[in-house]
Amino acid sequence: MKYDYYGLKSKIDDFLDLYDEEIVKQGWTITSKPCDDCKDFDIKLRYSDPKYCYETTTGSKSYNLDYLFVEKIDKNKQNKTVYSSAKKFGFVITENGLITDLLNIKLV
């Protein structure tokens, strides 16, 4: 299964332009990081897709292997509360906070 990192990131960037302050007040944020537990998604596809490859200043190739996650920034909040808040905005997330889809995101 393919993980559409840039498709999700584009929608999330638009969402954050509108709601960044509100979600920070609620005690959560969205992060981009590699994931060892995301075995449902075929990471090998990223090595063949040119949009996931970039050349570093030293001339070597590097690949974007990140995934997008909902994470708490308020240590007093429980993950369950944070994930519930994210789901109200239309984020589809797994039990570890991985964002897999966006439904009915309000960008008005």
Residue pairs with C-beta under 8 A, 6 or more apart in sequence:
1 40
1 41
1 42
2 41
2 42
2 45
3 38
3 41
3 67
3 100
5 52
5 64
5 66
5 67
5 68
6 51
8 68
8 99
8 101
8 102
9 32
9 68
11 102
11 105
12 30
12 68
12 99
12 102
14 105
14 107
15 89
15 102
15 105
15 107
16 23
16 30
18 106
18 107
19 89
23 29
23 30
23 85
23 86
23 89
24 73
26 82
26 85
27 72
27 73
27 74
27 76
27 77
27 81
27 82
28 70
28 71
28 72
28 73
28 74
28 77
28 82
28 85
28 86
29 70
29 71
29 73
30 68
30 69
30 70
30 71
30 99
31 68
31 69
31 71
32 66
32 67
32 68
32 69
33 66
33 67
33 69
34 65
34 66
34 67
35 66
35 67
35 69
35 98
37 96
38 67
38 98
41 67
43 65
46 52
46 63
46 64
46 65
47 53
47 63
52 63
52 64
52 65
53 61
53 62
53 63
53 64
54 61
54 62
54 63
54 64
55 61
55 62
56 62
67 98
67 99
68 98
68 99
69 96
69 97
69 98
69 99
70 82
70 83
70 86
70 91
70 93
70 97
70 99
71 82
71 97
72 78
72 79
72 82
79 97
82 97
83 93
83 97
86 93
87 93
89 105
89 106
90 102
90 103
90 104
90 105
90 106
91 99
91 101
91 102
91 103
91 105
92 99
92 100
92 101
92 102
92 103
93 99
93 100
94 100
